[in-house]
């Protein structure tokens, strides 16, 4: 079948419209503004683009001075994955902490306050929440980004999060469809594979996504994962069976389908970003996310030209590209209408339904998420500066290594003179030497996944039984230490809540 191509201008604009690229810098480069003028409808922001709310507001105003309906997207999950506060740590706990509390009104209030801050800075599409059911505790990339391992719990909190964001005019992008929770491979590095039957997928992975679609999520992000029961050949992002057959036709989703980052190795290593982008749009995706790693003009032009050429050769139907572009413009119109009304005027935007004052809701949630387990001997709260030993695993790409974590800074605020060190092996001699007579606080993250970390804790507690252990990842290992504090995440507010427990001032 020959595809008829209309005006080149229209085709090129549609190809630009479906891209969601990133860039380098805290102001928009000339090339980006020029491409926005030519039809680029979305821009993705990352930590490298943000230094303060004032600067971010100026940046989004600069983008909209070029085109008022441009979609400004961000990967702001709160918790471990933050771009707004990449250098400080998030003011909001992540999904695992919220799921552990299991108060949907609290989750809605946290999402509303986060959305309010995004809207105030001119950001109107958030690549969140993660609706993955973290059924595999060994998962290296989801973990605390999930509300938990129970599908129904994840579903109700996903709905509350979507409601909170969209109630203040920020479009939610529920991810990573059809579910990245049962993987032991990070799709940033390679292609994960899930080999479960369709019944399991429908009763586990798909439950939160069905709920999010029913709740009106404006966008859904695809996962670069191979689900053999649905498509044994192509990852979900490139699969017509999954994006069109399952998400569009079976689940009835009519909003924007966004791909996960196309430069991730799960797709790029096999297909390349150009062919991958063409296959994604052909499969039913509407927007190509790129920019976490590749963030220059050449990338935008390569993807634009790949889409245009695919239409001209008949590989990509022109109607499919036009439909994708139309869905991008429809979401842009929705966000533009909310901005015109003013997010602050949205009913309920400034009221946290009695849960807590808006500005403090993240800390309130972090405190409620703490699980404190006391050892056999009575615990005496610390009154003098301790030594904090952070046992540090390698950060996954989504979290990054720029964002600080731990409790040392918060303990220093409460107990001036607190010192800290970072360790990456099982030897504790250096810890004991550095600590001297000080009491020790050992901070870990996903200790159950790291044999060396388990060995280090065992040796440290044997030598110093009064050691306090703070787990800031999945709370899977048995509690140990004189005091064991599970924060259910490594956000800055989680560290503060833990520090308060160490000194005995917490709730």
C-alpha positions as CSV (number, residue, x, y, z in Angstrom):
1,X,0.0,0.0,0.0
2,X,1.4,3.4,-0.9
3,X,1.2,6.1,1.7
4,X,0.3,9.5,0.4
5,X,2.4,12.3,1.9
6,X,0.8,15.7,2.0
7,X,2.6,18.9,2.6
8,X,6.2,18.3,3.7
9,X,5.7,21.1,6.2
10,X,2.9,19.2,7.9
11,X,4.9,15.9,8.0
12,X,7.9,17.6,9.4
13,X,5.9,19.4,12.1
14,X,4.2,16.1,13.1
15,X,7.5,14.4,13.3
16,X,8.8,17.1,15.6
17,X,5.6,17.2,17.6
18,X,6.0,13.6,18.8
19,X,9.5,14.1,20.2
20,X,10.1,14.9,23.9
21,X,13.8,15.7,23.9
22,X,16.1,17.0,26.6
23,X,18.9,19.6,26.5
24,X,21.9,20.8,28.4
25,X,21.9,24.0,30.5
26,X,19.7,26.0,32.8
27,X,18.4,28.3,30.0
28,X,17.0,27.1,26.6
29,X,19.7,26.9,23.9
30,X,18.9,28.6,20.6
31,X,18.6,25.4,18.7
32,X,15.8,24.2,21.0
33,X,13.8,27.5,20.7
34,X,14.2,27.3,16.9
35,X,12.9,23.7,16.8
36,X,9.9,24.7,19.0
37,X,9.1,27.4,16.5
38,X,9.2,24.7,13.8
39,X,6.8,22.4,15.6
40,X,8.5,20.7,18.5
41,X,5.7,20.5,21.1
42,X,7.4,19.0,24.2
43,X,10.6,19.4,26.2
44,X,11.9,17.1,28.9
45,X,13.7,18.5,31.9
46,X,16.3,16.7,34.0
47,X,18.4,17.5,37.1
48,X,21.0,19.2,35.0
49,X,18.5,21.8,33.9
50,X,17.4,22.9,37.4
51,X,19.1,24.9,40.2
52,X,16.2,26.6,41.9
53,X,12.4,27.2,41.6
54,X,13.1,30.8,40.4
55,X,15.4,29.6,37.7
56,X,13.0,26.8,36.6
57,X,10.2,29.3,36.4
58,X,12.3,31.6,34.2
59,X,13.2,28.6,32.0
60,X,9.7,27.5,31.4
61,X,8.7,31.1,30.7
62,X,11.5,31.3,28.1
63,X,10.2,28.1,26.4
64,X,6.6,29.4,26.4
65,X,7.6,32.8,25.0
66,X,8.5,30.8,21.9
67,X,5.3,28.8,22.0
68,X,2.6,29.1,24.6
69,X,1.3,25.5,24.3
70,X,4.6,23.7,24.6
71,X,4.5,20.7,27.0
72,X,7.2,20.9,29.7
73,X,7.8,17.4,31.1
74,X,9.9,16.2,34.1
75,X,10.8,12.9,35.8
76,X,9.8,14.0,39.3
77,X,8.7,10.9,41.3
78,X,9.7,12.4,44.7
79,X,11.6,10.0,47.0
80,X,14.8,8.6,45.5
81,X,14.0,10.0,42.0
82,X,14.0,13.8,42.1
83,X,14.9,16.5,39.5
84,X,13.5,19.5,41.4
85,X,15.8,18.8,44.3
86,X,18.6,16.8,42.7
87,X,21.3,18.4,44.7
88,X,19.5,18.5,48.1
89,X,17.3,15.4,48.2
90,X,13.5,15.4,47.9
91,X,11.0,17.1,50.2
92,X,8.7,14.2,49.6
93,X,9.0,10.5,50.4
94,X,8.7,8.1,47.5
95,X,6.0,5.5,46.6
96,X,7.3,2.7,48.9
97,X,7.0,5.0,52.0
98,X,3.5,6.1,51.0
99,X,2.5,2.5,50.3
100,X,3.8,1.4,53.7
101,X,1.6,3.9,55.4
102,X,-1.3,2.9,53.1
103,X,-3.4,6.1,53.6
104,X,-4.7,7.1,50.2
105,X,-5.6,10.6,51.4
106,X,-2.0,11.1,52.4
107,X,-0.8,9.9,49.0
108,X,-3.2,12.2,47.3
109,X,-2.1,15.1,49.5
110,X,1.6,14.5,48.8
111,X,1.0,14.3,45.0
112,X,-1.2,17.4,45.1
113,X,1.6,19.4,46.9
114,X,4.2,18.1,44.5
115,X,2.0,18.9,41.6
116,X,1.4,22.4,43.0
117,X,5.1,23.1,43.1
118,X,5.6,21.8,39.6
119,X,2.7,23.9,38.2
120,X,4.0,27.0,40.0
121,X,7.3,26.6,38.1
122,X,5.6,26.0,34.8
123,X,6.0,22.2,34.5
124,X,2.8,20.5,33.3
125,X,3.6,16.9,32.5
126,X,5.1,14.6,35.1
127,X,6.5,11.2,34.1
128,X,5.1,9.7,37.3
129,X,3.7,7.8,39.2
130,X,5.4,4.4,39.0
131,X,2.5,1.8,39.0
132,X,4.9,-1.1,38.9
133,X,4.0,-4.0,41.3
134,X,7.4,-4.7,42.9
135,X,6.9,-8.5,43.1
136,X,10.6,-9.2,42.8
137,X,12.6,-8.0,45.8
138,X,15.8,-8.4,43.8
139,X,14.6,-5.8,41.2
140,X,17.6,-3.4,40.7
141,X,15.7,-0.4,39.2
142,X,12.2,-0.3,40.7
143,X,12.4,-1.2,44.4
144,X,11.3,1.8,46.5
145,X,9.9,3.5,43.4
146,X,6.9,1.1,43.7
147,X,4.1,1.5,46.2
148,X,4.8,-2.2,47.1
149,X,4.3,-5.9,46.1
150,X,0.5,-6.0,46.4
151,X,-1.4,-5.2,43.2
152,X,-4.5,-3.8,44.9
153,X,-2.4,-1.5,47.2
154,X,-0.4,-0.3,44.2
155,X,-3.7,0.4,42.3
156,X,-5.4,2.5,45.0
157,X,-2.3,4.6,45.6
158,X,-1.6,5.0,41.8
159,X,-5.2,6.4,41.5
160,X,-4.7,8.7,44.5
161,X,-1.4,10.0,43.0
162,X,-2.9,10.6,39.6
163,X,-5.8,12.4,41.2
164,X,-3.5,14.6,43.2
165,X,-1.3,15.6,40.3
166,X,-4.1,16.2,37.8
167,X,-6.2,18.1,40.4
168,X,-3.8,20.9,40.1
169,X,-3.4,20.8,36.4
170,X,-0.3,18.6,36.0
171,X,-0.8,15.7,33.7
172,X,0.2,12.3,35.2
173,X,2.2,9.8,33.1
174,X,1.6,6.4,34.8
175,X,4.5,4.0,34.2
176,X,6.1,1.6,33.2
177,X,3.4,-0.2,31.2
178,X,2.7,-3.1,31.3
179,X,4.7,-3.5,34.5
180,X,8.5,-3.4,35.3
181,X,8.2,-4.9,38.8
182,X,9.0,-8.6,38.2
183,X,12.5,-8.0,36.7
184,X,16.0,-8.6,37.9
185,X,17.6,-6.5,35.0
186,X,17.7,-2.7,34.7
187,X,16.3,-1.8,31.3
188,X,18.8,1.1,31.2
189,X,21.5,-1.6,30.8
190,X,19.8,-4.5,29.0
191,X,16.5,-6.0,28.0
192,X,14.5,-7.4,31.0
193,X,12.3,-10.4,30.3
194,X,9.2,-11.5,32.2
195,X,8.1,-15.0,31.5
196,X,4.8,-15.4,33.3
197,X,1.4,-16.5,31.9
198,X,-1.4,-14.1,30.9
199,X,-3.4,-14.9,34.0
200,X,-0.6,-13.7,36.2
201,X,-0.1,-10.5,34.1
202,X,-3.8,-9.7,34.4
203,X,-4.1,-10.3,38.2
204,X,-0.7,-8.6,39.0
205,X,1.0,-6.3,36.6
206,X,-2.1,-4.9,34.9
207,X,-4.2,-4.2,37.9
208,X,-2.7,-0.7,38.7
209,X,-2.8,0.3,35.1
210,X,-6.4,-0.6,34.6
211,X,-7.2,1.5,37.7
212,X,-5.1,4.4,36.4
213,X,-6.9,4.3,33.0
214,X,-10.2,4.3,34.7
215,X,-9.1,7.2,36.9
216,X,-8.3,9.3,33.8
217,X,-4.5,9.3,33.8
218,X,-3.6,11.7,30.9
219,X,-0.6,9.7,29.8
220,X,1.0,6.2,30.2
221,X,4.7,5.5,29.7
222,X,5.7,2.2,28.1
223,X,8.4,-0.1,29.5
224,X,11.4,-1.5,27.6
225,X,10.6,-5.1,28.7
226,X,9.9,-8.3,26.9
227,X,6.7,-10.1,28.1
228,X,6.8,-13.4,26.2
229,X,3.1,-14.1,26.9
230,X,2.1,-10.9,25.1
231,X,4.8,-10.5,22.5
232,X,7.8,-13.0,22.4
233,X,9.7,-10.9,19.8
234,X,9.6,-7.2,20.7
235,X,9.8,-5.2,23.9
236,X,6.5,-3.5,25.0
237,X,7.6,-0.1,23.7
238,X,7.8,-1.5,20.2
239,X,4.9,-4.0,20.3
240,X,1.6,-3.3,18.5
241,X,0.1,-6.2,20.5
242,X,0.9,-4.4,23.8
243,X,0.5,-0.7,23.0
244,X,-2.4,-0.9,20.6
245,X,-4.0,-4.3,21.3
246,X,-3.7,-4.3,25.1
247,X,-3.5,-0.7,26.2
248,X,-5.7,1.0,23.6
249,X,-8.2,-1.7,22.7
250,X,-8.5,-3.9,25.8
251,X,-7.9,-1.3,28.5
252,X,-9.6,1.5,26.5
253,X,-6.9,4.1,27.1
254,X,-7.4,7.2,24.9
255,X,-4.6,9.5,26.2
256,X,-1.0,9.9,25.4
257,X,1.3,6.9,25.2
258,X,4.9,8.0,26.0
259,X,8.0,5.8,25.5
260,X,10.6,5.4,28.2
261,X,14.0,6.8,27.2
262,X,14.8,5.6,23.7
263,X,18.6,5.7,24.4
264,X,18.2,3.1,27.1
265,X,20.1,-0.1,26.1
266,X,17.1,-2.3,26.2
267,X,16.0,-0.7,22.9
268,X,19.0,1.2,21.7
269,X,21.5,-1.7,21.8
270,X,19.3,-3.9,19.5
271,X,17.3,-1.4,17.3
272,X,19.1,1.9,17.6
273,X,17.3,5.0,18.6
274,X,16.1,5.9,15.1
275,X,14.6,2.6,14.1
276,X,13.4,2.1,17.6
277,X,11.5,5.4,17.4
278,X,9.9,4.5,14.1
279,X,8.8,1.1,15.5
280,X,7.5,2.7,18.7
281,X,5.2,5.1,16.8
282,X,4.1,2.4,14.4
283,X,3.3,0.2,17.4
284,X,1.0,2.8,18.9
285,X,3.2,5.2,20.9
286,X,2.5,8.9,20.6
287,X,5.6,10.5,22.1
288,X,9.3,9.6,22.0
289,X,11.1,10.4,25.2
290,X,14.8,11.0,24.7
291,X,17.3,13.2,26.6
292,X,18.4,11.5,29.7
293,X,21.7,10.7,27.9
294,X,21.4,12.0,24.4
295,X,20.4,15.7,24.7
296,X,21.6,17.6,21.6
297,X,20.2,19.0,18.4
298,X,21.6,16.2,16.3
299,X,19.5,13.7,18.2
300,X,16.3,15.6,17.6
301,X,17.1,16.0,13.9
302,X,18.0,12.3,13.5
303,X,14.7,11.2,15.0
304,X,12.7,13.8,13.1
305,X,14.3,12.6,9.8
306,X,13.9,9.0,10.7
307,X,10.2,9.4,11.2
308,X,9.8,11.5,8.0
309,X,11.7,9.0,5.9
310,X,9.7,6.1,7.4
311,X,6.5,7.8,6.2
312,X,7.9,8.5,2.8
313,X,9.0,4.8,2.3
314,X,5.7,3.5,3.6
315,X,7.1,1.8,6.7
316,X,5.2,4.2,8.9
317,X,1.6,5.1,7.9
318,X,1.2,8.9,7.7
319,X,-2.1,8.6,9.5
320,X,-0.4,6.9,12.5
321,X,2.1,9.8,12.8
322,X,-0.7,12.3,12.4
323,X,-2.7,10.6,15.1
324,X,0.2,10.5,17.5
325,X,0.9,14.3,16.9
326,X,-2.8,15.0,17.5
327,X,-2.7,13.3,20.9
328,X,0.3,15.3,21.9
329,X,-1.5,18.5,20.9
330,X,-4.6,17.4,22.8
331,X,-2.7,17.0,26.0
332,X,-0.9,20.3,25.4
333,X,-4.3,22.0,25.1
334,X,-5.5,20.4,28.4
335,X,-2.5,21.7,30.3
336,X,-2.7,25.1,28.6
337,X,-6.3,25.4,29.7
338,X,-5.3,24.6,33.3
339,X,-2.5,27.2,33.2
340,X,-4.9,29.8,31.8
341,X,-7.2,29.2,34.8
342,X,-4.3,29.1,37.2
343,X,-3.4,26.0,39.1
344,X,-3.9,27.8,42.4
345,X,-7.6,28.3,41.6
346,X,-8.2,24.6,41.2
347,X,-10.6,23.6,44.0
348,X,-8.7,21.9,46.7
349,X,-5.3,22.9,45.4
350,X,-4.3,24.7,48.6
351,X,-6.1,22.4,51.1
352,X,-4.6,19.1,52.1
353,X,-8.0,17.5,53.1
354,X,-7.0,17.9,56.8
355,X,-4.0,15.7,56.5
356,X,-1.4,18.4,57.1
357,X,-0.4,21.9,56.0
358,X,0.8,21.6,52.3
359,X,4.4,22.7,52.8
360,X,5.0,20.1,55.5
361,X,3.1,17.2,54.0
362,X,6.3,15.4,52.8
363,X,7.8,15.4,56.3
364,X,4.6,14.3,57.8
365,X,4.4,11.4,55.4
366,X,8.1,10.5,56.0
367,X,7.5,10.4,59.8
368,X,4.4,8.2,59.4
369,X,6.4,5.8,57.2
370,X,9.1,5.0,59.7
371,X,9.1,1.5,61.2
372,X,11.2,1.4,64.3
373,X,12.3,-1.9,65.9
374,X,14.1,-2.0,69.2
375,X,16.8,-4.5,70.0
376,X,16.8,-6.8,73.1
377,X,18.5,-4.2,75.3
378,X,16.9,-0.9,76.2
379,X,17.8,1.8,73.7
380,X,19.2,5.1,75.0
381,X,18.6,8.0,72.5
382,X,21.8,9.6,71.4
383,X,22.7,12.9,73.0
384,X,26.3,13.4,71.6
385,X,27.6,13.4,68.1
386,X,27.8,9.9,66.6
387,X,29.7,8.5,63.7
388,X,27.6,7.7,60.6
389,X,28.9,4.8,58.5
390,X,27.1,4.7,55.1
391,X,27.4,1.4,53.3
392,X,26.9,2.6,49.7
393,X,25.7,0.5,46.8
394,X,26.1,1.6,43.2
395,X,23.1,3.8,42.3
396,X,20.9,2.8,39.4
397,X,20.6,5.2,36.4
398,X,17.1,6.4,37.3
399,X,18.2,7.5,40.8
400,X,21.6,8.8,39.7
401,X,24.6,9.5,42.0
402,X,24.1,13.3,42.2
403,X,21.3,13.2,44.8
404,X,22.6,12.9,48.5
405,X,21.0,10.3,50.7
406,X,21.5,9.1,54.3
407,X,21.0,10.8,57.6
408,X,24.3,12.3,58.4
409,X,23.3,15.9,57.4
410,X,20.1,15.7,59.5
411,X,22.0,14.2,62.5
412,X,24.5,17.0,62.2
413,X,21.7,19.5,62.5
414,X,20.4,17.8,65.6
415,X,23.8,16.8,67.1
416,X,26.5,19.2,65.9
417,X,29.9,17.5,65.4
418,X,28.4,14.3,63.7
419,X,31.0,12.8,61.4
420,X,30.4,10.4,58.5
421,X,32.2,8.1,56.1
422,X,31.2,6.0,53.0
423,X,32.1,2.4,52.6
424,X,31.7,-0.1,49.8
425,X,33.1,-3.4,51.2
426,X,32.6,-5.8,54.1
427,X,35.6,-4.7,56.2
428,X,34.6,-2.7,59.2
429,X,38.1,-2.0,60.6
430,X,38.1,1.4,59.0
431,X,34.6,2.2,60.5
432,X,35.7,1.2,64.0
433,X,38.9,3.2,63.7
434,X,37.1,6.3,62.4
435,X,34.3,6.1,65.0
436,X,36.6,5.8,68.0
437,X,34.4,6.0,71.1
438,X,31.5,7.5,69.3
439,X,28.3,5.6,68.9
440,X,27.8,4.3,65.4
441,X,24.9,4.7,63.1
442,X,25.1,2.3,60.1
443,X,23.1,3.4,57.1
444,X,22.3,0.8,54.4
445,X,20.1,0.6,51.3
446,X,18.6,-2.7,50.1
447,X,20.8,-4.7,52.4
448,X,19.1,-7.9,51.4
449,X,20.5,-7.6,47.8
450,X,24.2,-7.1,48.9
451,X,26.1,-9.9,50.6
452,X,29.0,-7.7,51.4
453,X,26.7,-5.3,53.2
454,X,25.2,-8.1,55.3
455,X,28.7,-9.2,56.3
456,X,29.7,-5.7,57.2
457,X,26.6,-5.2,59.4
458,X,27.1,-8.5,61.1
459,X,30.8,-7.7,61.9
460,X,29.9,-4.2,63.0
461,X,27.1,-5.2,65.4
462,X,29.3,-8.0,66.8
463,X,32.0,-5.4,67.6
464,X,29.6,-2.7,68.7
465,X,26.2,-4.0,69.8
466,X,24.9,-0.5,70.4
467,X,25.1,0.3,66.7
468,X,21.9,1.8,65.2
469,X,20.9,0.5,61.8
470,X,19.0,2.6,59.3
471,X,17.6,0.8,56.2
472,X,16.7,3.3,53.5
473,X,15.8,0.8,50.8
474,X,13.4,-2.2,50.7
475,X,12.8,-3.4,54.2
476,X,13.4,-7.1,53.4
477,X,16.2,-8.2,55.8
478,X,15.6,-9.0,59.5
479,X,15.9,-6.0,61.8
480,X,19.3,-5.9,63.6
481,X,21.1,-3.5,65.9
482,X,20.3,-1.7,69.1
483,X,17.7,0.2,67.1
484,X,16.6,-0.6,63.6
485,X,14.9,2.1,61.6
486,X,13.2,1.4,58.2
487,X,12.5,4.6,56.4
488,X,11.1,3.0,53.2
489,X,13.1,5.3,51.0
490,X,16.1,7.6,50.9
491,X,14.6,11.0,50.3
492,X,15.9,13.9,52.4
493,X,12.7,13.9,54.5
494,X,13.2,10.2,55.2
495,X,16.6,11.0,56.6
496,X,15.3,13.7,58.8
497,X,12.6,11.5,60.2
498,X,15.2,8.8,60.9
499,X,17.5,11.3,62.6
500,X,14.7,12.4,64.9
501,X,14.1,8.7,65.9
502,X,17.8,8.3,66.6
503,X,17.9,11.2,69.1
504,X,14.5,10.4,70.5
505,X,12.6,13.4,69.2
506,X,10.5,11.6,66.6
507,X,6.8,10.8,66.9
